[in-house]
């Protein structure tokens, strides 16, 4: 049984008003335990709307969403989903509010009703998971930390609760290249070491390609493509991929395909592109 199952999901904002807008249209999707799923699409494609159904923040206008085997239409179940589904929003460091880092990380644990001994165990462990030394940062105010460190603290507050599912909405937005790499490696390690199911929203394929098991491409509220990076990038119509931050090497491959160039194997990574172009050049000079 999938850990998340979406059947015919339609969501309309401000339904029944002159401002009604259909954000999702008949979306169906299944996600298995331990998968790393990348959700990509242009602005307004429905990415954030989709993932907010996974922790019960939004309810389908039509269709059905099942998480961990139970339908989210149950209000009682929705209210408990935060225990199973950890959600990291864009710029999560803005949600830090406690006087110290340790207090911020401990906040959700107290709501879980854990003993103080268990909280004292989990807080430093969560900080270590995101590459922070508890002895150096636990008693500091989050306000004195750099933007990248605050982002890691925000992630630690979610990881401390040990969710079965981790949903991240643009977790690297606003970070520099080094900060992005640190956050992405932390997320990938978590998925591999703990078999956590990860769903990550991003505008950029560049950061998702090396990480994910499958890509879900949204276009105007519908699933335009779904599959492994090789399947999505190698076999789908190019118009489905426009507006989602193609790396330069993939943009070049797309332009060549539009001009009728055929590639023997799917081109996903930079190395794939390098090999494909080298072969193309050798064939053209024969």
GITADA-V108243 format. One record per pair of residues at least 24 apart in sequence whose C-alpha atoms are under 8 Angstrom apart, sorted by sequence separation. I is the first residue (numbers start at 1). GAP is how many residues later the second one is. D is the distance in Angstrom with one decimal. If there is no record, write none. Layout:
BEGIN
I|GAP|D, I|GAP|D
END
This chain:
BEGIN
5|24|6.0, 6|24|6.1, 217|24|7.5, 249|24|6.6, 5|25|4.5, 24|25|7.5, 56|25|6.7, 130|25|7.4, 4|26|5.8, 5|26|6.4, 23|26|7.0, 24|26|7.3, 55|26|5.5, 127|26|6.9, 130|26|6.3, 3|27|7.8, 4|27|5.1, 55|27|6.3, 129|27|7.3, 148|27|6.5, 2|28|6.0, 3|28|6.0, 4|28|6.9, 147|28|7.5, 2|29|5.5, 3|29|5.3, 83|29|7.7, 127|29|5.7, 171|29|7.9, 2|30|4.5, 3|30|5.4, 55|30|5.7, 126|30|5.1, 166|30|7.0, 168|30|7.7, 170|30|7.1, 171|30|8.0, 1|31|7.5, 2|31|6.6, 54|31|7.4, 55|31|7.8, 126|31|7.4, 148|31|5.6, 152|31|7.1, 165|31|5.9, 166|31|6.1, 167|31|5.9, 168|31|6.3, 169|31|6.0, 170|31|5.4, 234|31|7.7, 235|31|7.6, 55|32|7.5, 164|32|5.6, 165|32|4.7, 166|32|4.8, 167|32|4.8, 168|32|4.7, 169|32|4.7, 170|32|5.0, 234|32|4.5, 126|33|6.1, 163|33|7.7, 164|33|6.4, 165|33|6.0, 166|33|6.3, 167|33|5.9, 168|33|6.1, 169|33|6.9, 170|33|7.6, 233|33|7.0, 234|33|6.1, 126|34|5.1, 165|34|7.8, 233|34|6.9, 234|34|7.4, 102|35|8.0, 125|35|7.6, 231|35|7.3, 233|35|6.4, 101|36|6.6, 102|36|4.7, 230|36|5.6, 26|37|7.5, 101|37|5.0, 102|37|6.3, 123|37|6.4, 230|37|6.7, 100|38|6.6, 101|38|6.1, 122|38|5.8, 230|38|5.5, 100|39|5.3, 101|39|5.9, 205|39|6.8, 206|39|7.3, 229|39|6.4, 100|40|5.2, 101|40|5.9, 204|40|5.8, 205|40|6.0, 206|40|6.7, 99|41|7.9, 100|41|4.4, 101|41|5.6, 203|41|5.2, 204|41|4.5, 205|41|5.8, 206|41|5.6, 99|42|5.5, 100|42|6.2, 203|42|5.9, 204|42|6.7, 205|42|7.0, 98|43|7.8, 99|43|7.5, 204|43|8.0, 98|44|8.0, 96|46|7.1, 11|48|7.8, 105|48|7.4, 11|49|5.4, 12|49|6.2, 105|49|7.8, 108|49|7.1, 4|50|7.5, 10|50|6.0, 11|50|4.8, 107|50|7.8, 108|50|7.9, 9|51|6.1, 10|51|5.6, 11|51|6.7, 105|51|6.4, 106|51|7.2, 109|51|7.3, 9|52|7.5, 10|52|5.0, 101|52|7.0, 105|52|4.2, 109|52|6.2, 9|53|5.8, 10|53|6.2, 104|53|6.7, 105|53|7.8, 108|53|6.9, 130|53|7.7, 8|54|7.1, 9|54|4.3, 93|54|7.7, 106|54|7.9, 8|55|4.6, 9|55|6.0, 105|55|6.9, 131|55|8.0, 7|56|5.7, 8|56|6.7, 9|56|7.3, 130|56|6.1, 6|57|7.8, 7|57|5.2, 93|57|5.4, 129|57|7.3, 6|58|5.9, 7|58|6.4, 93|58|5.2, 96|58|6.9, 6|59|4.6, 92|59|6.4, 95|59|7.7, 209|59|7.3, 210|59|7.7, 5|60|5.8, 6|60|6.5, 91|60|7.3, 93|60|7.5, 209|60|7.3, 4|61|7.3, 5|61|5.0, 93|61|5.5, 4|62|5.6, 5|62|6.6, 92|62|5.8, 3|63|7.8, 4|63|4.6, 92|63|7.8, 3|64|5.7, 4|64|6.3, 3|65|4.7, 4|65|7.6, 2|66|7.6, 3|66|6.6, 88|66|7.7, 2|67|7.6, 88|67|6.8, 1|68|7.4, 88|70|7.3, 87|71|7.2, 86|72|5.7, 86|73|7.5, 86|75|7.8, 86|77|5.5, 83|78|7.2, 84|78|8.0, 85|78|5.4, 86|78|7.8, 88|78|7.8, 90|78|7.9, 84|79|4.8, 85|79|6.2, 86|79|6.2, 87|79|6.1, 88|79|6.2, 89|79|6.2, 90|79|5.5, 92|79|7.9, 83|80|6.4, 84|80|5.3, 85|80|4.7, 86|80|4.8, 87|80|4.8, 88|80|4.7, 89|80|5.0, 90|80|5.4, 91|80|7.1, 84|81|6.3, 85|81|5.8, 86|81|6.0, 87|81|6.0, 88|81|6.2, 89|81|7.1, 90|81|5.8, 85|82|7.1, 87|82|7.9, 89|82|6.9, 91|82|6.9, 88|83|7.0, 90|83|6.8, 91|83|7.9, 51|116|7.1, 48|121|6.7, 51|148|7.9, 48|153|7.3, 47|154|6.6, 36|155|7.2, 35|156|7.8, 34|157|6.6, 34|158|7.9, 35|160|7.9, 39|160|7.2, 34|161|4.6, 35|161|7.5, 36|161|6.0, 37|161|6.1, 38|161|6.0, 39|161|6.0, 40|161|6.0, 41|161|7.6, 42|161|6.6, 33|162|7.4, 34|162|5.0, 35|162|5.1, 36|162|4.7, 37|162|4.7, 38|162|5.0, 39|162|4.7, 40|162|5.4, 41|162|6.1, 33|163|7.2, 34|163|4.2, 35|163|6.3, 36|163|6.0, 37|163|6.3, 38|163|6.0, 39|163|6.3, 40|163|5.6, 33|164|5.5, 34|164|7.2, 36|164|7.7, 38|164|7.3, 40|164|7.1, 32|165|7.5, 40|165|7.3, 38|170|6.2, 47|171|6.8, 46|172|6.8, 45|173|5.6, 46|173|7.7, 38|174|5.9, 45|174|5.0, 46|174|6.9, 36|175|7.3, 37|175|5.5, 38|175|7.9, 40|175|7.3, 45|175|4.5, 46|175|5.0, 36|176|4.9, 37|176|6.1, 38|176|6.3, 39|176|6.0, 40|176|6.3, 41|176|5.6, 42|176|7.7, 44|176|6.9, 45|176|5.1, 46|176|8.0, 35|177|7.8, 36|177|5.3, 37|177|5.1, 38|177|4.7, 39|177|4.8, 40|177|5.0, 41|177|4.9, 42|177|7.1, 44|177|7.9, 45|177|7.7, 35|178|6.3, 36|178|6.8, 37|178|5.9, 38|178|6.1, 39|178|6.0, 40|178|6.2, 41|178|6.1, 35|179|7.9, 37|179|7.2, 39|179|7.3, 27|194|7.7, 27|195|5.9, 28|195|7.9, 24|196|7.5, 25|196|5.3, 26|196|6.8, 27|196|6.3, 23|197|7.3, 24|197|4.0, 25|197|5.5, 23|198|5.3, 24|198|6.2, 22|199|7.5, 41|200|7.9, 42|200|7.9, 42|201|5.1, 41|202|6.9, 42|202|5.3, 41|203|5.2, 40|204|6.4
END
